[in-house]
Amino acid sequence: MPVPNPTPKDLEDPLFSAIWNVIKTWDISTEKVHDPFRGTIRNYTGGNGSHVMMILNEVRKELRNKNIDELLQ
């Protein structure tokens, strides 16, 4: 899956900032890798702008698919 990078416009979006403020301290699990000494392990990375964009793109998709009355319930 291609990793999205935030654009300058995305960086100004209040939703981007809100998501970033939540995930910036997260340890995010990445793909499993094989270590010859420890066997199969998971790598971890800190939250970054690409992770924010993956979340934000899904939120935007949902917002486009809903009308305002559904969102306010």
C-alpha positions as CSV (number, residue, x, y, z in Angstrom):
1,M,0.0,0.0,0.0
2,P,1.5,3.4,-0.9
3,V,2.2,5.6,2.0
4,P,0.5,9.0,1.7
5,N,2.4,12.1,2.5
6,P,0.7,15.3,3.8
7,T,0.5,18.3,1.5
8,P,1.0,21.8,2.8
9,K,-2.8,22.2,2.7
10,D,-3.2,19.0,4.8
11,L,-0.8,20.4,7.4
12,E,-3.2,23.4,7.8
13,D,-6.3,21.2,8.3
14,P,-7.5,21.3,12.0
15,L,-8.4,17.6,11.7
16,F,-4.7,16.8,10.7
17,S,-3.6,18.6,13.9
18,A,-6.2,16.9,16.0
19,I,-5.2,13.4,14.8
20,W,-1.5,14.3,15.1
21,N,-1.9,15.3,18.7
22,V,-3.4,11.9,19.5
23,I,-1.0,9.6,17.6
24,K,2.4,11.4,17.9
25,T,3.4,9.4,21.0
26,W,2.1,6.1,19.7
27,D,4.3,3.1,18.9
28,I,2.8,1.7,15.7
29,S,3.4,-1.9,14.7
30,T,4.7,-2.4,11.2
31,E,5.1,-5.5,9.1
32,K,6.5,-8.7,10.5
33,V,10.2,-9.4,9.7
34,H,12.4,-12.5,10.3
35,D,15.3,-12.0,12.6
36,P,17.8,-14.9,12.3
37,F,18.4,-14.8,16.0
38,R,14.9,-14.0,17.4
39,G,12.7,-15.5,14.7
40,T,9.7,-13.6,13.4
41,I,9.3,-10.2,15.1
42,R,7.3,-7.1,14.6
43,N,9.0,-3.7,14.0
44,Y,7.6,-0.6,15.6
45,T,7.7,3.0,14.5
46,G,6.6,6.3,16.0
47,G,3.5,8.0,14.6
48,N,4.2,10.3,11.7
49,G,2.5,12.4,9.1
50,S,1.9,9.5,6.8
51,H,0.0,7.7,9.6
52,V,-2.1,10.8,10.1
53,M,-2.9,10.9,6.4
54,M,-4.0,7.3,6.4
55,I,-6.5,8.1,9.2
56,L,-7.5,11.5,7.8
57,N,-8.2,10.2,4.3
58,E,-10.6,7.6,5.8
59,V,-12.3,10.3,7.9
60,R,-12.7,12.5,4.8
61,K,-14.1,9.6,2.9
62,E,-16.7,9.0,5.6
63,L,-17.6,12.7,5.8
64,R,-18.2,12.9,2.0
65,N,-20.5,9.9,2.3
66,K,-22.7,11.2,5.1
67,N,-25.1,14.1,5.3
68,I,-24.9,16.6,8.1
69,D,-27.9,15.2,10.0
70,E,-26.3,11.8,10.2
71,L,-23.1,13.3,11.5
72,L,-24.8,15.3,14.2
73,Q,-26.7,12.3,15.7
